[in-house]
Amino acid sequence: MTTAAFWSGASDESQNSALRSPCLEVAMWDSLTLANANKEKLQCLRENAVLKAHEKAKEETEAKKVTKQEHKKYALEATMKLEEAERKRIEDLKEKERQRVTKELELWKKQQKDAEKQKRVQKEGELHQEVEQLKEKKKEKMNKTRIPNEGTSKTRLKPTKGHGFYSMFSENVKEEQLPAPRSAATIKINFTSRVFPTALRESRIAEEEEWLRKQAEARRTVSADLSELEDLKEEEKNPDWLKDKGNKMFATGNYLAAVNAYNLAVRLNNKLPLLYLNRAACHLKLRNLHKAIEDSSKALELLTPPVPDNENARVKAYVRRGTAFCQLELYTEGLQDYEAALKIDPKNKSIEKDAEKIRHLIQGTMQDS
């Protein structure tokens, strides 16, 4: 059989398969040009050659697929290792930051306790001194009232009935000292003018006067170098105007602009507690939790001594700092601040409810809502 006759009897599919692989075509050509080979034998040889070519191609495809899967698996393992390392690094940073904040908080609490202890000792000393003075005055007053009256201080010895001489016990009778009669007088009552709403007997005058003095001094203080702020308008150099502007920005939800206004106001006057208190609220909205804690603590530091006039501000400062602690998952510190706020305002149901939620979180008994 000639080559032309063979190809004319082959199917179109076998021709296309042979043409797709040049190496296969050469191999098949050698096998199909055997001498003394009939048509059936050549057909069998051709089919075997095609099957071998398909198996080889299939093996190559499978090998490529396995190699590709191994590459994907390796890339996935490498990605997982990188993500695990990054997660561990972030957790380490978070733990270090938490330890730093806890350490600073403990140091601040210790300083507060020392300051309170010193104030308490000082007050006890002043109270002891006042008690001693009152005792001295009372003693002097009693000594004055014991001066005998010449007309009535000495008792007369009367003779006994039936006898013309004194009683046998007359020599042992002691002279009685009678107090002088009380003198009548008019007591005049003057009412002291009060800045605070509480009664004078319920107030701590020294602390209240110190608070008023600090507020007046803070209004007069300018902590920034005005030469750096020459380009500002006249009203922009007023901390109160900047505070009002920041409050308006906060009300509209523009927290970054509000923070900028409070920052400039703090540069002008760093003694006003409301500036730090309002800026802490902005930092809470922006999730700047550590800055919110710092500003709330600074506000509480400036809101001393504690008097009725700054109760509302102290409650807000404790609540905002407690909220920041809870969002940092420092629930114990947050609960302490909420309880401090409740001591100032025990009738506040909202704060009491939030404190109860924090207690449940700490105890691990809060149910999923």
C-alpha positions in Angstrom: 0.0 0.0 0.0 1.3 3.5 -0.9 1.4 6.4 1.5 -1.2 8.3 -0.5 -3.6 5.4 -0.4 -3.2 5.1 3.4 -3.9 8.7 4.1 -6.9 8.7 1.8 -8.4 5.8 3.9 -7.7 7.5 7.3 -10.4 9.4 9.1 -10.4 13.2 9.5 -10.1 13.0 13.2 -6.9 10.8 13.1 -5.4 13.2 10.6 -6.0 16.2 12.9 -4.6 14.4 15.9 -1.4 13.4 14.0 -1.0 16.9 12.6 -1.1 18.5 16.1 2.1 16.8 17.3 5.1 17.0 14.9 7.1 14.5 16.9 4.1 12.1 16.9 3.9 12.5 13.1 7.5 11.4 12.6 7.2 8.5 15.0 4.0 7.4 13.3 5.5 7.8 9.9 8.2 5.3 10.7 5.8 2.9 12.2 3.3 3.2 9.4 5.8 2.6 6.6 6.6 -1.0 7.6 7.3 -3.3 4.8 4.8 -6.1 4.2 2.2 -4.6 6.5 -1.5 -4.9 5.7 -4.2 -2.3 6.3 -5.4 -3.8 9.6 -2.0 -3.9 11.1 -1.2 -0.4 10.1 -4.6 0.7 11.6 -3.7 -1.0 14.9 -0.3 0.6 15.0 -1.8 4.0 14.3 -4.3 3.6 17.2 -1.6 2.5 19.6 0.6 5.4 18.7 -2.3 7.9 19.2 -3.2 6.3 22.6 0.4 6.6 23.8 0.6 10.2 22.6 -2.7 11.0 24.5 -1.4 9.2 27.7 1.9 11.1 27.5 0.0 14.4 27.1 -2.3 13.5 29.9 0.6 12.6 32.2 2.3 16.0 31.4 -1.0 17.8 32.1 -1.4 16.0 35.5 2.2 16.7 36.4 1.7 20.4 35.6 -1.5 20.4 37.7 0.2 18.8 40.6 3.1 21.3 40.4 0.6 24.2 40.2 -1.2 22.9 43.3 2.0 22.5 45.2 3.0 26.1 44.3 -0.4 27.4 45.4 -0.1 25.4 48.7 3.3 26.8 49.3 2.1 30.4 48.6 -0.9 29.9 50.9 1.3 28.6 53.7 3.7 31.5 53.3 0.8 33.9 53.4 -0.6 32.3 56.5 2.8 32.5 58.2 3.1 36.2 57.4 -0.4 36.9 58.6 0.2 35.0 61.9 3.5 36.9 62.4 1.7 40.2 61.8 -1.2 39.3 64.1 1.3 38.3 66.9 3.2 41.5 66.4 -0.1 43.6 66.7 -1.1 41.6 69.8 2.3 42.2 71.4 2.0 45.9 70.7 -1.5 46.0 72.1 -0.4 44.2 75.2 2.6 46.5 75.7 0.3 49.5 75.3 -2.2 48.1 77.7 0.5 47.5 80.3 1.8 51.0 79.8 -1.7 52.5 80.3 -2.3 50.3 83.3 1.0 51.3 84.8 0.4 55.0 84.2 -3.1 54.6 85.7 -1.8 53.0 88.8 0.8 55.7 89.2 -1.8 58.4 88.8 -4.1 56.6 91.4 -1.2 56.4 93.8 -0.5 60.1 93.4 -4.2 60.9 93.9 -4.2 58.8 97.1 -1.1 60.5 98.4 -2.6 63.9 97.7 -5.8 63.0 99.4 -4.0 61.6 102.4 -1.9 64.8 102.7 -5.1 66.9 102.5 -6.8 64.7 105.1 -3.9 65.0 107.5 -3.8 68.7 107.0 -7.5 69.0 107.6 -7.3 66.9 110.7 -4.5 69.1 112.0 -6.6 72.2 111.4 -9.6 70.6 113.0 -7.5 69.6 116.1 -6.2 73.1 116.4 -9.7 74.6 116.2 -10.9 72.1 118.9 -8.1 73.2 121.1 -8.9 76.8 120.6 -12.6 76.2 121.5 -11.5 74.3 124.6 -9.3 77.2 125.7 -12.1 79.7 125.1 -14.6 77.6 127.0 -12.1 77.2 129.9 -11.6 81.0 130.1 -15.3 81.6 130.0 -15.9 79.1 132.9 -13.1 80.7 134.9 -14.7 84.1 134.5 -18.1 82.9 135.7 -16.6 81.4 138.9 -15.6 84.8 140.3 -17.4 85.0 143.7 -19.9 87.6 144.5 -19.0 89.6 147.6 -22.5 89.9 148.8 -23.6 86.3 148.3 -20.5 84.2 148.1 -20.0 83.5 151.8 -22.5 81.6 153.9 -23.5 82.8 157.3 -23.4 80.4 160.2 -26.7 80.5 162.0 -26.9 79.4 165.7 -28.7 76.2 166.4 -32.0 76.2 168.1 -31.8 76.3 171.9 -28.1 77.2 172.0 -26.3 80.5 172.0 -23.2 79.3 170.3 -22.4 78.0 166.8 -22.8 74.4 165.9 -19.9 72.0 166.5 -19.7 71.5 162.7 -19.4 75.2 161.9 -15.7 75.1 161.6 -15.9 72.4 158.8 -18.4 74.2 156.7 -16.8 75.4 153.4 -17.6 78.6 151.7 -19.9 78.2 148.7 -19.0 80.0 145.5 -22.1 81.0 143.6 -21.8 82.1 139.9 -22.5 85.6 138.9 -25.9 86.3 137.4 -26.1 86.1 133.6 -26.2 89.4 131.8 -28.9 90.0 129.2 -27.8 90.7 125.6 -29.1 90.7 122.0 -27.6 88.4 119.4 -27.3 89.8 115.9 -27.3 87.3 113.0 -25.6 88.2 109.7 -26.1 86.0 106.6 -23.0 85.4 104.5 -23.4 86.0 100.8 -22.9 82.7 98.9 -21.7 82.0 95.4 -22.6 78.3 95.6 -26.1 77.0 96.1 -25.4 74.9 99.2 -25.8 76.2 102.7 -22.8 77.6 104.5 -22.9 74.9 107.2 -22.8 72.2 104.4 -20.0 73.8 102.4 -16.3 73.6 102.4 -15.5 77.2 102.2 -11.8 76.9 101.6 -12.2 74.5 98.7 -14.9 76.6 97.1 -12.9 79.7 97.3 -9.9 77.9 95.9 -12.0 76.7 93.0 -13.3 80.2 92.2 -9.7 81.6 92.5 -8.4 78.9 90.1 -11.2 79.6 87.6 -10.6 83.4 87.7 -6.8 82.8 87.3 -7.4 80.4 84.4 -9.5 83.0 82.5 -6.6 85.5 82.8 -3.9 83.0 81.8 -2.5 83.0 78.2 -0.2 80.1 77.8 0.7 80.5 74.1 3.2 82.8 72.5 1.0 85.4 70.7 3.8 86.2 68.3 3.2 82.8 66.8 -0.5 83.6 66.3 -0.2 87.0 64.6 -2.1 85.8 61.5 -5.2 84.9 63.6 -8.2 87.1 63.8 -9.0 88.9 67.0 -11.9 86.5 67.9 -9.7 83.5 67.1 -7.4 84.5 69.9 -10.2 84.1 72.5 -10.3 80.5 74.0 -14.0 80.9 74.9 -14.9 81.7 71.2 -12.8 78.8 70.0 -14.6 76.5 72.6 -18.0 77.6 71.3 -16.8 77.0 67.7 -15.6 73.5 68.6 -18.9 72.8 70.2 -20.8 73.8 67.0 -18.5 71.6 64.9 -19.0 68.7 67.3 -22.8 69.1 67.0 -22.6 68.9 63.2 -20.4 65.8 63.3 -17.2 67.4 62.1 -15.1 66.0 64.9 -11.7 66.7 63.3 -12.5 70.4 62.9 -13.7 70.5 66.5 -10.4 68.9 67.7 -8.5 71.6 65.8 -10.5 74.3 67.5 -10.0 72.8 70.9 -6.2 72.4 70.2 -5.8 76.1 69.4 -7.9 77.0 72.5 -5.6 74.8 74.7 -2.6 76.5 73.2 -4.0 79.8 74.2 -5.1 78.7 77.7 -4.2 75.3 79.1 -5.9 75.8 82.5 -9.6 75.5 81.4 -10.9 72.0 82.2 -13.9 72.2 79.7 -11.5 72.4 76.8 -10.0 69.0 77.7 -13.4 67.6 78.5 -14.9 68.5 75.1 -11.8 67.4 73.2 -12.0 64.0 75.0 -15.6 63.6 73.6 -14.2 64.2 70.1 -11.4 61.7 70.6 -14.0 59.1 71.6 -15.9 59.7 68.4 -12.7 59.4 66.4 -11.6 56.2 68.3 -8.5 58.0 69.7 -9.0 56.2 73.0 -5.7 56.8 74.6 -6.0 60.6 73.9 -9.5 60.5 75.3 -8.1 59.0 78.5 -5.4 61.6 78.7 -7.8 64.6 78.2 -10.3 63.2 80.7 -7.6 62.8 83.3 -6.3 66.3 82.7 -9.8 67.6 83.0 -10.3 65.8 86.4 -6.9 67.2 87.5 -8.1 70.8 86.8 -11.5 70.1 88.3 -10.1 70.3 91.8 -11.1 70.9 94.5 -14.4 69.0 94.1 -17.3 71.4 94.7 -21.0 71.5 93.7 -20.2 74.0 90.9 -18.1 71.4 89.0 -20.1 68.2 89.8 -21.6 67.9 86.3 -18.2 68.3 84.6 -16.6 65.7 86.9 -19.3 63.2 86.1 -18.8 63.7 82.4 -15.0 63.3 82.8 -15.3 60.0 84.7 -17.9 58.6 82.2 -15.8 59.5 79.1 -12.6 58.1 80.6 -14.5 54.9 81.7 -16.0 54.5 78.2 -12.5 54.7 76.7 -11.2 52.1 79.1 -14.1 49.8 78.3 -13.4 50.2 74.5 -9.8 49.2 75.3 -11.2 46.1 77.1 -9.9 47.4 80.4 -13.3 46.8 82.1 -12.1 47.0 85.7 -10.7 50.5 85.3 -13.8 51.5 83.4 -16.1 50.3 86.1 -14.1 52.2 88.7 -14.6 55.5 86.8 -18.4 54.7 86.4 -18.7 54.1 90.1 -16.9 57.3 90.8 -19.4 59.1 88.6 -22.3 57.4 90.5 -20.9 58.6 93.8 -21.2 62.2 92.5 -24.6 61.6 90.8 -26.2 58.5 92.5 -29.6 59.2 90.9 -28.3 59.0 87.3 -30.1 55.8 86.0 -28.2 55.8 82.7 -24.8 55.6 84.3 -26.1 53.0 86.8 -27.3 50.9 83.9 -24.0 51.1 82.1 -22.1 50.3 85.2 -24.3 47.2 85.7 -23.5 46.1 82.1 -19.7 46.4 82.8 -20.1 44.3 85.9 -21.8 41.6 83.9 -18.9 41.8 81.3 -16.4 41.4 84.0 -18.2 38.4 85.6 -18.7 36.8 82.3 -22.4 36.4 82.9 -23.8 38.8 80.3 -26.1 37.0 77.9 -25.9 37.6 74.1 -28.5 40.0 73.1 
